[in-house]
């Protein structure tokens, strides 16, 4: 009798311990994921603009250190180039023995050259020395004083806080829940919906960063990562408001963004089904292999299985130290590895756009198409259809002087639907492990332009009847 009671007590204690563990793991999923949703996916108004929690931190920090960031990042660029050169020549063990540092500084001669160029451009622009075509407000000045501070602060907080989205089960929960929508429509896992939401509410670059990390951790195949990065890194609502304001169409924001959404969905459905995206291999990143499973057991609902997978993922997190280390590595990877390339290639792209007629020449074939679509001032608008490949903001600059509101509407909408621009997204993708080449990006940019332009033109005519 005593033995039986003892067994019951032990069984009760085991059940109680297991229950406590389940509650603890559930809270480990719910609380960090909820914070992640609030910071990355919930839009809020801040100083008259719609943004997200991470954006508020970034904007505040940027304002606080406005005069310091260009100098600080110039020093980072120089350190990035010098450490890469040092690693290539001296092969120091304190770098080569650590996989993260090795990946950051043991790079090829091409990337070392780009880092040196980025450092040189930053030094020249900061001190106002050298050719004006490098240091002017429209080229190096735009990148160092406008683009670099935004990227620096956004990626500081996005990098540090991104584990809240990725490591505590939120992606697994939404992946299971939305698989039946994302798979047939876009040929993608359900978890890719988080990438799209993070871009839509916050920043396209944050969306690409999430996609890159998910690919490197074995949750996307090469094809899926390439598709998500080039079709779901949509311009944020905040940036869209800036474009609309600059081009003088504030009163048309809702119709314009509705047009962007419709055209963007059409492109996201069609582009993955044609080369070059359709030819990418459905294989996972070799060092980690396949880590994803969104199939649902027959005896469980999709919601129940999503919760179970999320709790299981959250239980794998060892502690705050591990999450903090991962966040800091995200930040340093961007600061030392990516932003120097943005300084170099972004400046060169703007030089081509500002000081050469390359984009004007390339725009000649677009004029008949715009005339066919009955877009007023087609010859003036044509360069704006092409120049977005260099930088997303340039079409608005080109189109701001055009009289026709309908034409300005089309230009603004196209700049937000083309998505591929080299000064930021393009460089991030080329530098990443996702198999996307410069030629791929150029072809996808043209495809997105051809697919979305008729839709944008049709909706513009409807709104301006």
Rosetta blueprint (number, residue, H / E / L):
1 X L
2 X H
3 X H
4 X H
5 X H
6 X H
7 X H
8 X H
9 X H
10 X H
11 X H
12 X H
13 X H
14 X H
15 X H
16 X H
17 X H
18 X H
19 X H
20 X H
21 X H
22 X H
23 X H
24 X H
25 X H
26 X H
27 X H
28 X H
29 X H
30 X H
31 X H
32 X H
33 X H
34 X H
35 X H
36 X H
37 X H
38 X H
39 X H
40 X H
41 X L
42 X L
43 X L
44 X E
45 X E
46 X E
47 X L
48 X L
49 X E
50 X E
51 X E
52 X L
53 X H
54 X H
55 X H
56 X H
57 X H
58 X H
59 X H
60 X H
61 X H
62 X H
63 X H
64 X H
65 X L
66 X L
67 X L
68 X L
69 X H
70 X H
71 X H
72 X H
73 X H
74 X H
75 X H
76 X H
77 X H
78 X H
79 X H
80 X H
81 X H
82 X H
83 X H
84 X H
85 X H
86 X H
87 X H
88 X H
89 X H
90 X H
91 X L
92 X L
93 X H
94 X H
95 X H
96 X H
97 X L
98 X L
99 X H
100 X H
101 X H
102 X H
103 X H
104 X H
105 X H
106 X L
107 X L
108 X L
109 X H
110 X H
111 X H
112 X H
113 X H
114 X H
115 X H
116 X H
117 X H
118 X H
119 X H
120 X H
121 X H
122 X H
123 X H
124 X H
125 X H
126 X H
127 X H
128 X L
129 X L
130 X L
131 X L
132 X H
133 X H
134 X H
135 X H
136 X L
137 X L
138 X L
139 X L
140 X H
141 X H
142 X H
143 X H
144 X H
145 X H
146 X H
147 X H
148 X H
149 X H
150 X H
151 X H
152 X H
153 X H
154 X H
155 X H
156 X H
157 X H
158 X H
159 X H
160 X H
161 X H
162 X L
163 X H
164 X H
165 X H
166 X H
167 X L
168 X L
169 X L
170 X H
171 X H
172 X H
173 X H
174 X H
175 X H
176 X H
177 X H
178 X H
179 X H
180 X H
181 X H
182 X H
183 X H
184 X H
185 X H
186 X H
187 X L
188 X L
189 X L
190 X L
191 X L
192 X H
193 X H
194 X H
195 X H
196 X H
197 X H
198 X H
199 X H
200 X H
201 X H
202 X L
203 X L
204 X H
205 X H
206 X H
207 X H
208 X H
209 X H
210 X H
211 X H
212 X H
213 X H
214 X H
215 X H
216 X H
217 X L
218 X L
219 X L
220 X L
221 X L
222 X H
223 X H
224 X H
225 X H
226 X H
227 X H
228 X H
229 X H
230 X H
231 X H
232 X L
233 X L
234 X L
235 X L
236 X L
237 X H
238 X H
239 X H
240 X H
241 X H
242 X H
243 X H
244 X H
245 X H
246 X H
247 X L
248 X L
249 X L
250 X H
251 X H
252 X H
253 X H
254 X H
255 X H
256 X H
257 X H
258 X H
259 X H
260 X H
261 X H
262 X H
263 X H
264 X H
265 X H
266 X H
267 X H
268 X H
269 X H
270 X H
271 X H
272 X H
273 X H
274 X L
275 X L
276 X L
277 X H
278 X H
279 X H
280 X L
281 X L
282 X L
283 X L
284 X L
285 X L
286 X L
287 X L
288 X L
289 X L
290 X L
291 X L
292 X L
293 X L
294 X L
295 X L
296 X L
297 X L
298 X L
299 X L
300 X L
301 X L
302 X H
303 X H
304 X H
305 X H
306 X H
307 X H
308 X H
309 X H
310 X H
311 X H
312 X H
313 X H
314 X H
315 X H
316 X L
317 X L
318 X L
319 X L
320 X H
321 X H
322 X H
323 X H
324 X H
325 X H
326 X H
327 X H
328 X H
329 X H
330 X H
331 X H
332 X H
333 X H
334 X H
335 X H
336 X H
337 X H
338 X H
339 X H
340 X H
341 X H
342 X H
343 X H
344 X H
345 X H
346 X H
347 X H
348 X H
349 X H
350 X H
351 X H
352 X H
353 X H
354 X H
355 X H
356 X L
357 X L
358 X H
359 X H
360 X H
361 X H
362 X H
363 X H
364 X H
365 X H
366 X H
367 X H
368 X H
369 X H
370 X H
371 X H
372 X H
373 X L
374 X L
375 X L
376 X L
377 X L
378 X H
379 X H
380 X H
381 X H
382 X H
383 X H
384 X H
385 X H
386 X H
387 X H
388 X L
389 X L
390 X L
391 X L
392 X L
393 X L
394 X H
395 X H
396 X H
397 X H
398 X H
399 X H
400 X L
401 X L
402 X L
403 X L
404 X L
405 X H
406 X H
407 X H
408 X H
409 X H
410 X H
411 X H
412 X H
413 X H
414 X H
415 X H
416 X H
417 X H
418 X L
419 X L
420 X L
421 X L
422 X H
423 X H
424 X H
425 X H
426 X H
427 X H
428 X H
429 X H
430 X H
431 X H
432 X L
433 X L
434 X L
435 X L
436 X L
437 X L
438 X H
439 X H
440 X H
441 X H
442 X H
443 X H
444 X H
445 X H
446 X H
447 X H
448 X H
449 X H
450 X H
451 X H
452 X H
453 X H
454 X H
455 X H
456 X H
457 X H
458 X H
459 X H
460 X H
461 X H
462 X H
463 X H
464 X L
465 X L
